[in-house]
Amino acid sequence: MPAIGRAIQLLKLPFVKVGTAYNNVAVKAPMLTGVVTTVVKTSAADLFAQKVVEGRDEVDWRRHGMFVMFGFGYLGCWQYYLYNNLFVRWCAPITRAVGHMGSAPVKVFIDQCIHHPLLYFPCFYSLKGLVEGKPLEESFADYKEHLWDNCKALWMIWVPAQMVNFTVVPLHLRIPFVAGVSFAWTVVISVMRGAMDKAPPSKEEAAAPSMVSQAAAAAASAASGVARTSPISLQPLLNTATASSADSGSLEDAASAGPVGLQQLVAGNEQADSASAPMLLR
């Protein structure tokens, strides 16, 4: 047992040293550390999305650069000022009266119910539309259409995360904490979506090809029966053969295309909107 304990301590030592060094830098330069961390996180998240989630052969560097700038300007500079300056000043009387446990719910409410719905999401959808080449009016229409669903998804992870952030995380580590949770959430969502894409087809979807094949065989049999019983006349035979060939050809095309079920619709939507696929909520 002592040997196992020493081995664990040796394994932990590099992480402890890196964490201590990072914390010391963050204490001396909190804003710079937060901004650099957010830029690195945003870059890594977009590269992960493009190469792993979307399976691109080449990186879209224009899109990547726009997201890095968003990570620098909004997620880094603006959110540092919002969380570490404005929130501290706005909630100072509550913090002095009841401590961080009392002011944290107020900060979470402002962040999740005012900041994100009214400021973050409009900026996010404006950038998303710019990447996809959409006009601003269409981007704001998308923002309004998906606002409630986005808020529900946001609150599931970020209400508890921000409660922890505003309660126990020191000021100089709040932006790095948000960046870390955001990247972890990006990876989790990407893995979950990949698992959904690989799910086996339902019984109805699996049965669809055989049903189409049976229909094609029945149509071909009926066409051949008509051809055998028709009078011997060259033009009707040509017309029958042409019609049966067209019918069987279209049915065979349908059979080769396979079922159009949930998986195919999801894949089609993702291909049509590939630029927005990795654009998650944070």
Backbone bond lengths (Angstrom), bond angles and torsions (degrees), N, CA, C in turn:
res aa  C-N    CA-C-N  psi(-1)  N-CA   C-N-CA  omega(-1)  CA-C   N-CA-C  phi
1 M - - - 1.467 - - 1.527 112.94 -
2 P 1.355 118.48 -44.04 1.472 117.54 176.05 1.521 112.91 -58.07
3 A 1.330 116.67 -35.40 1.461 119.83 179.43 1.527 110.49 -66.05
4 I 1.329 116.94 -39.91 1.465 120.60 178.49 1.524 110.10 -64.34
5 G 1.349 116.02 -41.09 1.459 119.62 178.57 1.520 112.02 -62.19
6 R 1.335 116.41 -42.03 1.475 119.24 178.56 1.526 110.87 -65.75
7 A 1.331 117.27 -37.56 1.469 120.53 178.73 1.523 110.91 -64.13
8 I 1.329 116.20 -40.77 1.470 119.86 178.66 1.526 110.28 -64.65
9 Q 1.328 116.19 -41.68 1.465 119.47 178.96 1.533 111.07 -62.93
10 L 1.333 116.51 -39.04 1.470 119.23 178.44 1.521 111.37 -66.22
11 L 1.337 116.78 -37.48 1.461 119.97 178.20 1.530 111.59 -68.17
12 K 1.327 115.83 -35.26 1.466 119.70 -178.45 1.523 112.34 -76.76
13 L 1.318 117.03 -24.79 1.460 120.59 -171.88 1.530 113.94 -55.67
14 P 1.346 120.29 -47.34 1.469 118.81 179.82 1.522 112.82 -61.14
15 F 1.338 116.93 -39.93 1.467 120.38 -179.56 1.527 110.95 -67.50
16 V 1.324 115.95 -38.62 1.464 119.72 178.52 1.525 110.28 -64.24
17 K 1.331 116.36 -42.42 1.470 119.56 -179.97 1.523 111.20 -65.09
18 V 1.327 116.77 -44.10 1.470 119.98 179.08 1.525 110.51 -64.05
19 G 1.322 116.91 -43.41 1.458 119.90 179.37 1.520 112.37 -64.19
20 T 1.317 116.44 -40.37 1.463 119.92 178.79 1.530 110.90 -65.46
21 A 1.328 116.51 -42.83 1.467 120.04 179.09 1.527 110.64 -64.39
22 Y 1.331 117.15 -41.50 1.466 121.27 178.83 1.525 110.41 -62.94
23 N 1.310 116.77 -43.74 1.461 120.80 179.85 1.533 110.94 -63.35
24 N 1.329 117.13 -40.95 1.469 120.10 179.04 1.525 111.40 -62.77
25 V 1.338 116.53 -40.74 1.464 120.05 177.49 1.522 110.25 -66.02
26 A 1.332 117.16 -41.27 1.461 120.91 -179.42 1.517 111.94 -65.13
27 V 1.314 117.54 -34.84 1.469 120.25 177.21 1.524 110.53 -65.05
28 K 1.331 116.66 -40.68 1.463 120.29 -178.13 1.532 112.60 -76.03
29 A 1.332 117.14 -36.67 1.469 120.99 -178.17 1.526 108.92 -137.46
30 P 1.331 117.34 74.64 1.475 119.57 -173.28 1.523 113.88 -64.32
31 M 1.335 117.70 -43.80 1.462 119.00 -177.86 1.525 111.37 -67.84
32 L 1.325 117.20 -44.76 1.460 120.50 179.29 1.522 110.89 -60.71
33 T 1.326 116.54 -42.86 1.464 120.07 179.18 1.517 111.66 -63.17
34 G 1.334 115.75 -43.89 1.460 119.42 179.37 1.515 112.54 -63.52
35 V 1.332 116.93 -43.88 1.457 120.64 -178.31 1.524 110.98 -66.34
36 V 1.330 117.06 -46.05 1.469 120.11 179.55 1.529 110.27 -62.16
37 T 1.315 117.23 -42.69 1.462 120.55 178.95 1.521 111.01 -61.33
38 T 1.330 117.03 -42.48 1.461 120.70 -179.19 1.524 111.16 -67.09
39 V 1.325 117.55 -40.01 1.464 120.37 178.34 1.530 110.34 -63.41
40 V 1.330 116.96 -44.59 1.473 120.24 178.54 1.521 110.20 -62.65
41 K 1.343 116.85 -42.31 1.468 120.44 179.35 1.515 111.20 -62.56
42 T 1.340 117.44 -46.08 1.457 120.75 -178.42 1.524 111.08 -63.20
43 S 1.330 116.81 -41.90 1.462 120.85 177.90 1.527 111.10 -62.79
44 A 1.333 116.10 -46.56 1.467 119.60 -179.36 1.518 111.64 -64.53
45 A 1.340 117.32 -39.57 1.463 120.49 -179.23 1.523 111.18 -65.15
46 D 1.341 117.78 -42.08 1.460 119.35 -179.59 1.527 111.46 -70.21
47 L 1.329 117.86 -39.26 1.463 119.78 176.66 1.530 110.78 -63.91
48 F 1.323 116.24 -40.54 1.465 120.62 176.88 1.534 110.24 -60.24
49 A 1.335 115.32 -43.98 1.457 119.55 -178.61 1.526 111.51 -65.54
50 Q 1.321 116.74 -42.66 1.465 119.51 -177.26 1.526 112.34 -70.18
51 K 1.321 117.36 -44.95 1.460 120.46 -173.88 1.527 113.21 -84.62
52 V 1.338 116.94 -39.41 1.464 120.48 -174.38 1.516 111.52 -93.34
53 V 1.337 116.41 -51.58 1.468 119.51 -175.47 1.526 110.83 -73.54
54 E 1.332 117.21 -51.17 1.462 120.48 -177.35 1.521 112.97 -85.20
55 G 1.340 117.87 -20.67 1.456 120.92 -179.95 1.514 113.75 68.42
56 R 1.322 117.83 34.47 1.457 121.37 179.94 1.529 110.78 -69.87
57 D 1.321 116.04 144.13 1.465 120.29 173.56 1.519 111.24 -77.33
58 E 1.334 116.69 -36.11 1.453 121.60 -179.84 1.531 109.54 -124.41
59 V 1.308 115.73 145.63 1.465 121.35 -179.72 1.526 109.37 -79.55
60 D 1.323 115.90 135.80 1.457 121.41 173.04 1.535 107.02 -81.84
61 W 1.324 115.81 94.12 1.462 120.09 -172.98 1.528 111.52 -71.67
62 R 1.324 118.33 -26.96 1.466 119.65 176.23 1.530 109.96 -63.93
63 R 1.327 116.18 -49.30 1.455 119.69 177.28 1.516 111.25 -61.39
64 H 1.324 115.38 -42.65 1.455 120.27 -179.00 1.533 110.95 -60.06
65 G 1.333 115.89 -44.52 1.461 119.40 179.13 1.519 112.82 -63.08
66 M 1.334 117.01 -37.60 1.463 119.89 178.99 1.519 111.08 -65.57
67 F 1.334 116.90 -39.44 1.462 118.88 178.99 1.520 112.18 -70.85
68 V 1.321 116.06 -35.15 1.465 118.79 176.66 1.529 110.36 -63.57
69 M 1.339 116.77 -40.89 1.461 120.38 177.27 1.533 111.07 -65.10
70 F 1.327 116.69 -37.35 1.466 120.39 176.13 1.528 109.95 -64.53
71 G 1.334 116.59 -41.40 1.456 119.79 177.10 1.516 112.47 -63.38
72 F 1.327 116.25 -37.17 1.462 120.25 178.97 1.536 111.35 -70.54
73 G 1.340 116.09 -52.86 1.463 119.53 -171.70 1.506 114.16 -76.66
74 Y 1.349 116.78 -47.51 1.464 119.41 -174.17 1.525 112.04 -91.30
75 L 1.347 115.85 -59.19 1.465 119.35 -174.62 1.522 112.49 -68.46
76 G 1.342 117.08 -29.06 1.453 120.13 -179.76 1.516 113.15 -91.92
77 C 1.343 116.74 -70.59 1.470 120.61 -173.52 1.528 112.53 -66.95
78 W 1.343 116.56 -52.74 1.466 118.70 -175.38 1.523 111.93 -65.76
79 Q 1.323 117.78 -46.76 1.461 118.78 -177.34 1.522 111.71 -68.65
80 Y 1.323 118.82 -29.95 1.458 119.58 174.12 1.532 109.44 -62.51
81 Y 1.322 116.87 -47.12 1.468 120.41 179.24 1.528 110.74 -63.70
82 L 1.330 117.00 -39.40 1.465 120.47 -178.74 1.523 111.45 -66.48
83 Y 1.329 117.60 -50.82 1.459 121.33 -173.55 1.526 112.62 -76.25
84 N 1.317 117.06 -39.50 1.461 120.11 -171.78 1.522 114.09 -98.26
85 N 1.321 117.13 -8.13 1.449 119.40 178.73 1.532 111.29 -121.36
86 L 1.335 115.61 -64.09 1.470 118.81 -175.59 1.530 111.90 -64.40
87 F 1.337 116.94 -48.62 1.463 119.21 -178.83 1.527 111.23 -61.09
88 V 1.328 116.74 -39.55 1.471 120.65 -179.64 1.527 110.03 -63.10
89 R 1.333 117.14 -44.24 1.466 120.32 -178.91 1.533 111.47 -70.63
90 W 1.331 116.48 -43.02 1.462 119.26 -178.17 1.527 112.03 -63.55
91 C 1.320 116.92 -37.68 1.469 121.04 -174.42 1.526 112.78 -102.57
92 A 1.347 117.62 11.48 1.473 120.02 -178.34 1.522 112.93 -58.16
93 P 1.350 120.68 -44.39 1.471 118.94 179.15 1.529 113.14 -61.28
94 I 1.345 116.89 -38.91 1.469 120.05 179.02 1.522 110.10 -67.30
95 T 1.336 116.91 -42.64 1.462 120.66 180.00 1.524 111.25 -62.50
96 R 1.343 117.07 -41.90 1.467 119.61 178.24 1.527 111.38 -65.27
97 A 1.313 117.32 -33.97 1.466 120.45 -176.13 1.530 112.49 -78.88
98 V 1.348 116.98 -46.17 1.469 119.77 -172.80 1.521 113.82 -125.96
99 G 1.332 118.43 1.48 1.458 121.09 178.06 1.523 112.38 85.76
100 H 1.322 115.15 -178.49 1.467 120.78 -176.94 1.527 112.06 -66.04
101 M 1.317 118.36 -30.53 1.458 120.59 177.81 1.525 111.39 -62.10
102 G 1.320 116.49 -30.37 1.460 119.84 179.14 1.513 113.27 -84.06
103 S 1.337 117.92 -34.78 1.469 120.55 -178.18 1.520 113.12 -85.17
104 A 1.332 117.98 -20.88 1.465 120.33 -177.56 1.534 112.39 -59.74
105 P 1.354 120.90 -45.39 1.471 119.21 178.51 1.523 113.08 -59.57
106 V 1.333 117.43 -35.31 1.466 120.37 178.82 1.531 109.59 -66.22
107 K 1.325 116.89 -44.82 1.469 120.31 178.62 1.525 111.07 -62.69
108 V 1.329 117.02 -41.29 1.468 120.18 178.93 1.523 110.32 -63.65
109 F 1.321 117.29 -40.79 1.468 120.32 178.87 1.535 110.57 -62.16
110 I 1.317 117.24 -46.59 1.474 120.09 179.70 1.526 110.31 -62.26
111 D 1.329 115.69 -42.36 1.460 120.06 -176.96 1.523 111.73 -68.15
112 Q 1.324 117.02 -46.89 1.458 120.68 -171.48 1.529 114.00 -87.93
113 C 1.305 118.04 -26.69 1.469 120.72 -175.72 1.527 113.79 -106.48
114 I 1.329 117.97 -14.08 1.465 120.70 179.10 1.527 110.41 -121.12
115 H 1.336 115.95 -55.86 1.461 119.62 -175.45 1.524 112.30 -61.34
116 H 1.330 117.32 -53.70 1.459 119.35 -175.15 1.529 113.69 -69.85
117 P 1.339 119.61 -49.43 1.472 117.43 -179.36 1.525 114.06 -64.15
118 L 1.332 117.94 -35.76 1.467 120.42 -171.07 1.527 114.00 -99.24
119 L 1.329 117.92 -15.93 1.461 119.25 -177.66 1.530 112.39 -128.12
120 Y 1.334 116.63 -52.28 1.465 118.69 -175.69 1.528 111.47 -64.19
121 F 1.333 118.34 -52.17 1.459 120.48 -176.77 1.530 113.01 -62.05
122 P 1.340 120.82 -42.27 1.474 118.34 174.88 1.527 112.94 -58.86
123 C 1.339 117.04 -42.02 1.468 119.43 177.24 1.524 111.02 -64.75
124 F 1.316 116.40 -41.82 1.459 121.67 -179.90 1.533 111.18 -61.12
125 Y 1.335 116.97 -48.00 1.463 119.89 -178.33 1.521 112.12 -71.50
126 S 1.315 117.60 -28.65 1.462 119.85 174.56 1.527 110.10 -64.73
127 L 1.329 117.00 -44.83 1.459 120.77 177.10 1.522 111.07 -64.91
128 K 1.324 116.84 -43.08 1.461 121.61 178.12 1.533 110.69 -58.05
129 G 1.343 116.75 -45.12 1.453 119.56 178.28 1.514 112.77 -65.92
130 L 1.334 116.86 -35.31 1.456 120.37 177.87 1.524 110.91 -64.82
131 V 1.331 116.21 -41.06 1.470 120.44 177.46 1.520 110.76 -63.30
132 E 1.339 117.20 -40.07 1.464 121.74 -176.05 1.523 113.05 -87.80
133 G 1.333 118.10 -2.53 1.453 120.73 -179.81 1.513 114.51 75.51
134 K 1.334 117.34 27.71 1.455 121.06 -179.74 1.530 110.33 -92.16
135 P 1.341 117.75 150.43 1.466 118.87 172.63 1.519 110.83 -69.30
136 L 1.336 115.90 158.89 1.458 120.58 -176.06 1.525 111.77 -61.79
137 E 1.334 117.16 -35.88 1.468 119.80 -179.82 1.528 111.32 -61.99
138 E 1.330 117.10 -40.80 1.460 120.38 179.21 1.527 111.10 -69.04
139 S 1.325 117.12 -35.28 1.465 119.93 177.09 1.518 111.13 -63.94
140 F 1.323 117.67 -42.06 1.459 119.99 178.87 1.519 111.58 -70.73
141 A 1.330 117.50 -30.05 1.469 119.62 174.31 1.526 110.11 -64.97
142 D 1.351 117.16 -41.31 1.464 120.48 175.77 1.524 111.08 -63.11
143 Y 1.328 116.16 -41.10 1.472 120.70 178.36 1.526 111.14 -58.49
144 K 1.325 117.24 -46.99 1.460 120.60 -179.14 1.529 111.39 -67.58
145 E 1.325 116.17 -38.63 1.462 119.77 -177.24 1.527 112.21 -65.23
146 H 1.342 116.67 -38.69 1.463 120.69 -174.00 1.523 113.39 -103.23
147 L 1.323 117.83 8.72 1.466 119.78 -173.30 1.521 111.84 -60.03
148 W 1.322 118.11 -49.03 1.463 120.03 -174.98 1.531 111.28 -65.60
149 D 1.327 117.23 -45.01 1.468 120.02 178.58 1.528 110.89 -62.30
150 N 1.333 116.62 -40.04 1.464 119.88 178.51 1.524 111.62 -64.55
151 C 1.329 116.21 -40.64 1.463 119.34 179.26 1.524 111.28 -64.01
152 K 1.315 117.18 -41.96 1.469 119.68 179.24 1.521 110.86 -63.02
153 A 1.335 116.90 -43.66 1.474 119.84 177.85 1.523 111.16 -65.08
154 L 1.329 115.97 -38.98 1.463 120.67 179.54 1.518 111.53 -63.11
155 W 1.316 116.11 -47.04 1.475 120.60 -174.65 1.523 112.25 -66.05
156 M 1.330 117.14 -29.10 1.465 119.86 -178.35 1.521 111.88 -58.41
157 I 1.328 117.01 -38.63 1.464 120.00 -176.64 1.520 112.03 -103.90
158 W 1.349 117.29 -37.29 1.453 118.82 -168.74 1.514 114.84 -88.57
159 V 1.308 119.49 -20.07 1.471 118.95 174.23 1.530 110.32 -64.95
160 P 1.344 119.61 -53.41 1.474 117.92 176.37 1.524 113.15 -65.51
161 A 1.335 117.56 -36.84 1.464 119.21 -179.71 1.523 111.22 -63.89
162 Q 1.319 117.59 -42.98 1.458 119.85 -179.56 1.528 112.33 -73.26
163 M 1.320 117.26 -27.76 1.475 118.75 173.14 1.524 109.91 -61.50
164 V 1.326 116.55 -43.34 1.460 120.13 176.39 1.529 110.18 -65.06
165 N 1.332 115.97 -43.14 1.454 120.85 -176.96 1.529 111.50 -60.48
166 F 1.327 117.37 -48.32 1.462 120.94 -175.89 1.526 113.22 -81.63
167 T 1.332 116.80 -7.28 1.466 119.30 -178.41 1.523 112.27 -99.99
168 V 1.339 117.51 -49.04 1.466 120.08 -170.60 1.526 114.02 -118.91
169 V 1.330 118.78 -18.90 1.471 120.39 -177.35 1.531 109.00 -81.05
170 P 1.330 119.08 129.51 1.477 121.04 178.63 1.523 110.96 -65.90
171 L 1.321 116.12 158.68 1.461 121.43 -175.18 1.525 112.63 -54.90
172 H 1.336 116.98 -42.72 1.457 119.23 -173.75 1.524 113.39 -71.50
173 L 1.343 117.16 -9.60 1.459 120.20 179.89 1.529 112.85 -114.12
174 R 1.317 118.39 6.62 1.461 119.32 -175.57 1.524 112.63 -69.47
175 I 1.309 117.97 -43.71 1.469 120.00 177.89 1.525 110.99 -68.43
176 P 1.338 120.73 -43.65 1.470 118.77 173.23 1.532 113.22 -59.46
177 F 1.334 117.36 -35.62 1.469 119.76 177.38 1.525 110.43 -62.65
178 V 1.336 117.25 -45.97 1.459 121.25 177.82 1.527 110.70 -60.36
179 A 1.331 117.01 -41.88 1.466 120.64 179.61 1.527 111.17 -63.73
180 G 1.330 117.11 -41.07 1.458 120.06 179.98 1.511 112.79 -65.97
181 V 1.337 116.74 -45.08 1.461 119.80 178.01 1.525 110.26 -63.52
182 S 1.329 116.37 -39.35 1.462 120.29 -179.23 1.524 111.39 -62.30
183 F 1.330 117.47 -45.16 1.464 119.10 -179.00 1.527 110.91 -66.71
184 A 1.329 116.94 -41.44 1.466 119.74 178.11 1.524 110.62 -61.14
185 W 1.325 116.62 -40.82 1.462 120.92 179.79 1.530 110.23 -66.09
186 T 1.329 117.75 -38.53 1.467 121.46 177.56 1.522 110.56 -60.13
187 V 1.320 116.97 -44.77 1.459 120.85 -179.78 1.526 110.64 -65.13
188 V 1.334 117.47 -43.83 1.466 121.12 -179.00 1.520 110.63 -61.36
189 I 1.333 117.20 -47.63 1.460 120.80 -179.48 1.525 110.77 -62.26
190 S 1.323 117.21 -40.65 1.460 120.94 -179.66 1.527 111.17 -64.46
191 V 1.322 116.87 -43.06 1.465 120.60 178.84 1.516 110.44 -65.66
192 M 1.330 117.21 -42.08 1.460 120.49 179.08 1.516 110.72 -62.16
193 R 1.325 117.91 -42.74 1.456 120.46 -179.71 1.519 110.93 -67.76
194 G 1.325 117.66 -36.53 1.455 119.80 176.16 1.518 112.00 -63.56
195 A 1.343 116.72 -38.26 1.470 120.31 177.52 1.522 110.94 -65.60
196 M 1.339 117.37 -38.16 1.466 120.83 178.09 1.522 111.09 -65.23
197 D 1.340 116.28 -40.05 1.462 119.86 -179.32 1.521 111.97 -64.31
198 K 1.355 117.15 -29.47 1.456 121.09 -177.63 1.523 112.83 -93.10
199 A 1.316 118.80 6.16 1.463 121.81 -178.66 1.529 109.73 -64.44
200 P 1.377 118.58 143.33 1.467 120.64 -179.66 1.519 110.65 -67.53
201 P 1.354 118.19 152.00 1.460 120.51 179.76 1.514 111.85 -67.85
202 S 1.317 116.29 157.06 1.455 121.12 179.06 1.519 110.28 -73.45
203 K 1.342 117.32 171.77 1.456 120.99 179.78 1.523 111.31 -62.21
204 E 1.344 115.96 -38.70 1.464 119.20 179.61 1.519 110.95 -64.41
205 E 1.365 116.64 -41.72 1.458 119.67 179.27 1.514 111.25 -66.84
206 A 1.354 117.50 -38.42 1.455 120.78 -179.73 1.522 111.30 -67.81
207 A 1.355 116.61 -31.71 1.465 120.22 -178.12 1.517 112.51 -80.59
208 A 1.314 118.44 -17.43 1.462 121.33 -174.87 1.528 113.32 -60.91
209 P 1.357 121.02 -44.19 1.468 119.23 -179.75 1.515 113.64 -60.09
210 S 1.351 117.31 -40.90 1.452 119.21 -179.51 1.522 111.20 -66.57
211 M 1.348 117.78 -35.90 1.460 120.73 177.94 1.519 110.57 -65.09
212 V 1.324 117.24 -42.29 1.459 120.75 178.82 1.523 110.22 -65.31
213 S 1.338 117.69 -40.69 1.455 121.32 179.37 1.522 111.12 -63.00
214 Q 1.353 117.51 -42.10 1.458 121.05 177.90 1.524 111.14 -62.63
215 A 1.340 116.70 -41.22 1.458 119.76 179.09 1.520 110.56 -64.45
216 A 1.344 117.40 -40.45 1.458 120.65 178.64 1.525 111.11 -63.83
217 A 1.346 116.65 -41.42 1.458 119.82 179.67 1.527 111.18 -65.33
218 A 1.336 117.17 -41.42 1.461 121.04 178.85 1.512 111.29 -63.28
219 A 1.336 116.68 -41.65 1.467 120.11 179.68 1.525 110.66 -65.35
220 A 1.329 116.79 -41.41 1.459 119.95 179.60 1.520 111.23 -65.08
221 S 1.367 116.39 -40.17 1.459 120.54 178.88 1.514 111.21 -64.25
222 A 1.346 116.53 -43.00 1.462 119.78 179.18 1.515 111.15 -63.65
223 A 1.327 116.62 -40.36 1.463 120.01 -179.71 1.524 111.28 -64.14
224 S 1.343 116.26 -41.40 1.458 119.06 179.88 1.526 111.36 -67.51
225 G 1.368 117.08 -34.92 1.463 120.74 176.80 1.508 111.66 -63.71
226 V 1.314 116.66 -41.77 1.458 120.09 178.07 1.513 110.77 -63.35
227 A 1.337 115.26 -40.95 1.466 118.88 -179.90 1.515 111.62 -63.08
228 R 1.372 118.59 -37.26 1.459 120.99 -178.75 1.515 112.64 -70.92
229 T 1.343 118.00 -33.75 1.469 121.20 -174.81 1.513 112.56 -93.73
230 S 1.300 120.37 -3.94 1.458 122.36 -178.69 1.528 110.56 -75.70
231 P 1.355 117.91 152.82 1.482 120.12 174.51 1.517 110.69 -61.49
232 I 1.352 114.98 156.54 1.461 119.64 -177.64 1.513 108.06 -80.30
233 S 1.294 115.75 91.81 1.459 122.30 178.69 1.513 107.54 -140.20
234 L 1.310 118.20 129.02 1.453 121.81 -170.20 1.516 112.60 -63.09
235 Q 1.333 118.72 -46.57 1.456 120.24 -174.84 1.530 112.52 -66.77
236 P 1.393 120.67 -46.37 1.483 118.51 176.01 1.517 112.84 -59.15
237 L 1.334 116.96 -37.09 1.464 118.26 179.28 1.525 111.07 -63.73
238 L 1.333 116.28 -41.25 1.453 119.57 178.48 1.513 111.40 -63.86
239 N 1.343 116.07 -41.10 1.467 119.41 179.78 1.513 111.53 -64.86
240 T 1.360 116.69 -42.73 1.466 120.68 -179.59 1.517 110.89 -64.14
241 A 1.325 115.50 -43.76 1.467 118.97 -179.48 1.508 111.24 -63.14
242 T 1.333 117.18 -40.65 1.469 120.40 179.81 1.512 111.40 -64.52
243 A 1.357 116.64 -44.51 1.466 120.15 -179.28 1.501 111.65 -65.28
244 S 1.352 117.33 -43.97 1.463 119.39 -178.96 1.517 110.79 -66.42
245 S 1.340 117.05 -35.28 1.462 119.57 178.41 1.511 110.85 -65.29
246 A 1.345 117.11 -42.20 1.466 120.19 179.58 1.501 111.22 -65.51
247 D 1.375 116.47 -42.77 1.472 119.29 -178.94 1.506 110.90 -64.49
248 S 1.326 117.23 -48.64 1.460 119.77 -177.94 1.510 111.31 -65.89
249 G 1.358 115.78 -34.12 1.462 118.40 178.75 1.503 112.08 -64.56
250 S 1.355 117.23 -42.81 1.461 119.39 179.85 1.503 111.41 -67.24
251 L 1.358 116.37 -38.09 1.468 118.24 179.15 1.519 111.14 -68.83
252 E 1.333 117.40 -37.74 1.466 119.15 177.32 1.505 111.15 -65.01
253 D 1.371 116.91 -36.79 1.467 119.56 176.09 1.510 110.60 -61.59
254 A 1.344 116.04 -42.03 1.469 119.03 178.83 1.507 110.98 -63.96
255 A 1.358 116.00 -39.00 1.458 118.28 -179.93 1.510 111.62 -66.70
256 S 1.340 116.55 -39.82 1.463 118.81 -179.26 1.515 111.66 -70.25
257 A 1.344 116.92 -27.35 1.460 118.95 -179.57 1.500 112.11 -69.91
258 G 1.346 118.01 -23.49 1.459 119.91 179.27 1.508 111.80 81.49
259 P 1.317 118.46 177.18 1.467 122.05 -176.74 1.515 111.80 -72.65
260 V 1.304 114.52 147.49 1.463 120.10 174.43 1.519 107.12 -105.90
261 G 1.312 116.68 87.96 1.449 122.29 -178.27 1.505 111.94 -112.74
262 L 1.334 116.58 -158.45 1.461 121.62 -176.02 1.516 111.87 -61.96
263 Q 1.339 116.83 -43.79 1.455 118.95 -177.66 1.527 111.52 -62.52
264 Q 1.370 117.08 -41.19 1.452 119.80 -178.85 1.514 111.25 -67.83
265 L 1.334 116.68 -39.26 1.459 119.44 179.18 1.521 110.80 -65.47
266 V 1.345 117.11 -41.00 1.463 120.38 178.15 1.516 110.38 -62.87
267 A 1.348 116.47 -45.41 1.461 119.49 179.67 1.513 111.19 -62.21
268 G 1.345 116.93 -41.31 1.450 119.66 179.51 1.498 112.05 -63.21
269 N 1.323 117.47 -42.94 1.454 120.21 178.50 1.512 111.52 -63.63
270 E 1.342 117.64 -39.02 1.449 120.05 -178.81 1.525 111.05 -67.44
271 Q 1.365 116.61 -36.65 1.452 118.08 178.61 1.518 111.03 -69.02
272 A 1.347 116.65 -36.89 1.452 119.45 -179.15 1.512 112.13 -70.13
273 D 1.345 116.25 -25.12 1.463 119.63 -175.97 1.515 110.37 -125.71
274 S 1.341 116.15 43.11 1.461 119.40 -173.98 1.507 112.35 -63.92
275 A 1.327 116.71 -28.94 1.472 118.08 -178.34 1.509 112.12 -66.76
276 S 1.347 115.83 -27.24 1.467 118.64 -178.37 1.511 112.75 -93.83
277 A 1.345 117.80 -4.91 1.451 120.26 -174.44 1.526 113.56 -56.69
278 P 1.347 119.75 -46.21 1.444 118.47 -176.42 1.523 113.80 -87.12
279 M 1.313 117.56 0.32 1.457 119.45 -172.81 1.521 109.19 -79.46
280 L 1.270 115.95 80.72 1.445 119.66 -178.44 1.511 110.58 -84.14
281 L 1.321 115.22 -176.28 1.453 118.03 -164.94 1.511 114.19 -75.12
282 R 1.325 119.10 -19.03 1.466 119.64 -178.38 1.515 109.35 -132.52
